[in-house]
Amino acid sequence: MESIRTALAMGADKGVHICDPVLDSADAFVTASALAASIKGLSYDIIFCGQRAIDDDSGQVGAMLAELLGIPQLTLVTKLDFAGSSVK
């Protein structure tokens, strides 16, 4: 929740928090599937995912989420600049 509040304070239009005890022991694919199901019906310009998982350090959820949504993805970003509707 703190990350969502920070993102909203920095200008994000919306944040989504999924809270389900079933996901407590979920692997990366189950987590990505839950996220994809939640995001599919929403309008979005960009989706940010963490670089690493705190449990197994696999870093797979973002890539799997992009695949499930059929959208392009980047695996590591250190700086992001917006210019109108373009991102560099």
C-alpha positions in Angstrom: 0.0 0.0 0.0 2.9 2.4 0.7 4.2 2.0 -2.8 0.8 2.7 -4.3 0.4 5.8 -2.1 3.9 7.0 -3.1 3.0 6.5 -6.8 -0.2 8.4 -6.5 1.6 11.2 -4.7 4.0 11.4 -7.6 1.2 11.7 -10.1 -0.1 8.2 -11.0 -3.8 8.3 -11.9 -4.7 5.1 -10.2 -3.2 2.3 -8.1 -4.7 -1.2 -7.7 -4.1 -3.4 -4.6 -5.0 -7.1 -4.8 -5.3 -8.7 -1.4 -6.1 -12.4 -1.3 -4.6 -14.9 1.1 -4.5 -17.5 -1.7 -1.7 -15.4 -3.3 0.5 -15.6 -0.1 2.1 -18.8 -1.4 1.6 -18.3 -5.1 4.4 -18.7 -7.6 5.2 -16.1 -10.2 2.8 -17.4 -12.8 -0.2 -17.5 -10.4 0.7 -13.9 -9.3 1.0 -12.7 -12.9 -2.3 -14.4 -13.8 -4.1 -12.7 -10.9 -2.6 -9.3 -11.9 -3.5 -9.8 -15.6 -7.1 -10.7 -14.7 -7.4 -7.6 -12.5 -5.7 -5.3 -15.1 -7.4 -6.6 -18.3 -10.6 -4.5 -17.8 -8.7 -1.3 -16.9 -7.5 1.4 -19.1 -3.7 2.0 -18.8 -0.8 3.7 -20.5 2.0 2.0 -18.6 2.4 -0.7 -15.9 5.3 -0.7 -13.5 6.4 -3.9 -11.8 9.1 -4.5 -9.3 12.5 -5.7 -10.5 12.7 -8.6 -8.0 10.6 -10.7 -5.7 11.4 -10.5 -2.0 10.8 -14.2 -1.5 12.7 -16.0 -4.3 14.4 -13.1 -6.2 13.1 -14.5 -9.5 11.9 -11.2 -11.1 9.5 -13.1 -13.4 6.1 -11.6 -12.7 6.5 -8.5 -14.9 7.6 -10.4 -17.9 4.8 -13.0 -17.4 2.3 -10.2 -16.9 3.3 -8.5 -20.2 3.0 -11.9 -22.0 -0.5 -12.6 -20.5 -1.7 -9.1 -21.5 -0.1 -9.2 -24.9 1.9 -6.0 -24.4 5.6 -5.1 -24.8 7.8 -5.0 -21.8 11.2 -3.9 -20.6 13.0 -5.9 -17.9 15.1 -3.2 -16.4 14.6 0.6 -16.4 16.9 3.0 -14.5 15.5 6.2 -15.9 12.3 7.2 -17.6 11.5 10.5 -19.4 8.0 11.4 -20.7 7.6 13.7 -23.6 3.9 14.0 -24.5 2.8 10.5 -25.4 6.3 9.3 -25.9 8.6 7.6 -23.4 12.3 7.5 -23.5 
